Every structure is written in structure tokens, then in C-alpha cells.
């Protein structure tokens, strides 16, 4: 092979190597760009979630004058069987649960069979078009607990009777107050409690404790003597615990 042919071969080999290197460089650039893009999307999503969570205003935490548990439950009754109910006032399933069992719960409380700890949560704040209806309704209910156990139960039933649909703004504070004064007979002290948002911080703390520390991920959740039970078997489980005592 002549010198000129060897030079041609070398140039062709060098050109092929150059094209291969350029192709590999383009491939690495594409892969790197996709990875960076995915990371940006992920980080952006995490930042948006963090901003939504952290953007909620912090309220001062005031302990209710009503009897409450150290796990942010409003305590109703004083019976030996302990029932914990985790509810959200915008939750349709909670409304159904209350409709099904409110009369029985009232009976157990009245005859001294149970202590019911209502945990008013705000899991569905995100479904009230920015008005944080679940938090506002829960705080108003805790204000009602200060007025008395029966007032809390009656106000809870009244809130469910007037429950707004998910993905709406929910009831206004004025409407929450009207339900309490007109339907339940709550007084001016209760109204001031609602207007002052006295228990918004307590509800925030309770929601964080339930979802982060107690593992509550859905409402309604019911526990009997500390054990989670199926909602459909709630009455049977409570009655079995009462009978066993």
C-alpha cells in the first residue's frame, strides 16, 4: 500500500473516530439534559408541596378549656371503653359515619359506657378552594366543646347537616356562626371564640400529630380501646368491648 493510501486510511479512521466521539458526546449531553430536567421537575414538585405546606399561616396554640386528650381529641363522656374518632367536617364519608352512628354514640355516652375522643382534622383543607374550610369548621367545633359536651355533639351534627361539597369554598365564617347560634343555641362567648380563630393553632397541631405521629391517613378512622376497627363494624366492636367489660 502506498504512502498516499495509508494517509487516506488514517484520515478516514480519524474522521470515523471523530464522528463516533461527537455522537457519544451528543448522547451524554442528551442523557444529562433529561436527568437534569427530571431533577428540576422533581425538585419543583417538592418545592411546590413544601411551599403549600409551609405557606399556611402559623396560629398560636391555645389549649381548650374543654376536656381534651394529649393526642388532640375532644373528650366526650367518661365511660370505661375508649373510642377515638378522627373526622374532617368536609369529608362525605364522615358525614355518612355520623349519620349512621350518632344516635348510638349519644346513647353510649348517656349511659356512661364509653368515652369518645373526637379528633377534628383538617386533611381536606386542600379541597376548599383556598378557604381552609376543614380547619375553620374544626376550630369552631372545638369552641363549641368549651361550651359543653352536648353542644359539641349537637354542633357536629349541625355541621354535617349543612356540609358543603368538596372542591367548593365551603361555608363562610358567618355561616358557621349562624349554624351555631340558630341551630344549636350557642352564645356570644362561643361566637367570639370562632371570630378570634382561637383554636386554629390547636387544630393545626392536632392534624400534624394525627398524620405524622399516629399514622392517620384517612377520615373517618375509628379506634376502640386503641385498636383501629372497620367503619362498617364500628357499632359491633364498641358493643363487644362494652359487654366484655
N, C-alpha and C positions, 0 to 999 in steps of 0.2 A: 504494500500500500504506500502511495506517495505521500510526501510531506503535506501537500495541499489537502489530500483526502483526510489525513489524520487531523488537520486543523479544523476541517469542516465537521468531522465527527465530534471533536471536542466542543466546538461551538454548539452543535446540536444537543449534546449531552448537557452542557451548561445551561442552554435555553430550557431544556426539559426540566432540569433541576430547579431553575428559577421559577418556572410556571408552577411546579409542584409546591415550592416553598410559599409562593404567593397564594395558592389555593388553600394551603394549610393555614396561613395567616388569616385569610378571609374567614375560614371555618372557625378558628379560635375567636375571632372578633365577633362573629355572629353568636356563638355559644355564650361568650362573655356578656354580650349585649342582652341576650334573652335572660341570662341569670340575673343580671343587674335589674332588668325590667321586672322580673318576678319578685325580686327582693324589694323593689320600690313599691310594687303593688301590695305585698305582704306588710311591709312596714307602714305604708299608707293606711291599710286597713286597721292595723293595730293602733296606729296613732289616732285614727278617727274614732275607734272604740274607746281608747283612753280619754280622748277629748270629751266624748259624750258622757263617760262615767265621771271624769274629774270636773267637767264643766257644770255639774249640778251644784247649786249653792249649798254650802255647809250651814246647817242650822244649829243653834245652841241646844244642847241636850238637857231637857228638864224632866225629872222623874215625876210620873203621875202621882197624885195623892191617892188614887185607887190602888187596890192590892194588885201587884204585878209580880211576875217571876223574874229571876235573874237571866232568863232567856227571852225577855221582852214579850211575855204573854200577859194579857189582861185576865186576872183570875176571877172566875165566877163560881160561886158555891164553895162548899167546904167538905165534900164527901170523900170517902176513902179511895175511890177509884179515880185516877188522874187521867184526864183526857186532854190532849193537845190538838188544837185545830189551827192550821196555817191557811189563811184566807186572803183573798185580794178582792176588793169591792168592785172591781171591773171584770172579774172572772165569771163567765157564764156558768161554768161547772160548779163554782162555789155557790152561786145562786140556786142551782138545782139541788145541791147538797143541803143548803139551809132550808129550802122548801120541803125537802124530804124528811129532815130530822129535827127541825126547830122545835116542834111540839114535844117530841120525845126528850130532847135535851132539857127543855124547860121543866118537864116532869121529873127528870132525874135530879136536876138542881133543887127543885122544890121539896123533894122528899129526902134530900141530904145524901143521895147515893154517890154523887160524883163531884169532883172539882174540874171545871173546864177552863183551860188556859187558851184564850183566843190570841193568836199571833197575827195582827193585821199587817200584811206585807204590801210591798209596792213593786212587785215584779212586772206588772203590766203598765207602769208609767209610760213606757215607750209606745203604747197603743192609744194614747190620748192626745195626739197632735200637739205635743209640747206643753200641755197644761198640767201634767203630773197629777192626773185625777186620782189615781190609786193612793198616792201619798196624802193628798188633801183629804180624801174621804176617810182614810185610816186615822189621820190626826184628829179629825172631827169626832170619830168614834171613840178615840181614847179620851177626848174631852168629855164625852157622854159617860164614860166609865167613872170619871171623877164625880159625876152627879149620882151614880149608883149602879149597882149590878144590873138591875132590871132596866134601867134607862139605856145601858149599853146594849142589852139584848134587843130591846124594842127599836133602838136606832139602827142596829144592824139589820133587822128585818125590814125597816123602812127604807134603808139604802138599797137593799136588794129589790124591793118592790118598785123602786124608781131607777133601777140600774140602767145606765146608758150603754149603748152598743160600743164594742171595741172599734178602734180607729175613728172615734169621734173625739171632740174636745171634752166630753163628759159634762157633768153638772158644774155650774159656777159655784163659787163660794156662797153667793146669795141663795142659790137653790139648796145647797147643803144646809144652810141655816134655816131656811123655810121649812124643810122637812123636819128638822129637829124641833123647832118651835111649834109648828102647826100640827104635825102628826104625832109627836112624842111628848110634847109639853115641856121641853127643856127651857131653862130660864135664861136671863140676861147674862149670868156668870158664864154659862156654857157658851153663849154666843160670843162673849169677849174672848174666851179661850180659843175658839175657832178663828176669829178675826186676827188674833195675835199670833196664829200659827204656833201655838205653844209647844205642841208635841211633834212638829215636823222632824226635829232632830232625833227625837226618841224613836220615831218610826224609821228613819234612815238607819239608825244604829241597829234596830231590830231586824230590818231587812238584810243588812250586811251580815249580822250574826247568823240568821237563819240560812242564808245561801252559802256563806263561806265556812261557818263553823259547824252547823247542824246538818249540812248536806241536803237542804230542801231545794228542789229544783222545779217544783210544780205546785199549783194550788187547784183544788183543796188537797191538803195532806192531813191525814188523821193518825194520831198515835193513841194507844191505850196502854197506860202504865209504861210508857216509854217505847213501846213496840209499834212500828207502823202497821196499819191494817188497810185492807182494801176498802174503798169507799162503799162499795155495794154490800159489804159485810159489817159495816160500822156498828149498826144497832145490835146485831147479834154478838159482836165481840165485846161491846160495852156491857151488855146484859150478862154475858158469861162471866165477865170479871166481877160484876156486882154479885152474882149468885155464888161465885167461888169465895167471896169474902165473908 
